[in-house]
Amino acid sequence: QVQLMESGGGLVQAGDSLRLSCAVSGRHFRSYALGWFRQAPGQEREFVAAISWDDSTYYAPSLKGRFTISRDNANNTVFLEMNSLKPEDAAVYYCAANTRDTYYSGSYYSDEIYNVWGQGTQVTVSS
């Protein structure tokens, strides 16, 4: 069974950077589509970024340019680099994987395509 574990969250000041990591168990990491979502209190979970098995990347339009997703296939890890953080970026950040459809090539923006989720890591941004 594939498991995901996020790390790297914390309390930062506005304008700071933070790098989230997500360690993924499983033998077929290279074939997984991977995504990051976030959920702020009282709000719905929203798409942040995704990366395909062949390293194509996708971003929420409002975050493109500040956030960067990447993957390390040798170490079964996906990263989210967040720069110029704003108070409105504060949320629980979740890592997600599509392990059902290896070499997936559809849309990456919906949370419905991801079948395995991490427990989340809190990001707090003070103004």
Secondary structure as GFF3:
##gff-version 3
##sequence-region A 1 127
A	DSSP	beta_strand	4	7	.	.	.	ID=ss1
A	DSSP	beta_strand	10	13	.	.	.	ID=ss2
A	DSSP	beta_strand	18	24	.	.	.	ID=ss3
A	DSSP	three_ten_helix	29	31	.	.	.	ID=ss4
A	DSSP	beta_strand	33	39	.	.	.	ID=ss5
A	DSSP	beta_strand	46	51	.	.	.	ID=ss6
A	DSSP	beta_strand	57	59	.	.	.	ID=ss7
A	DSSP	beta_strand	67	72	.	.	.	ID=ss8
A	DSSP	beta_strand	77	82	.	.	.	ID=ss9
A	DSSP	three_ten_helix	87	89	.	.	.	ID=ss10
A	DSSP	beta_strand	91	98	.	.	.	ID=ss11
A	DSSP	three_ten_helix	111	113	.	.	.	ID=ss12
A	DSSP	beta_strand	116	117	.	.	.	ID=ss13
A	DSSP	beta_strand	121	126	.	.	.	ID=ss14
###
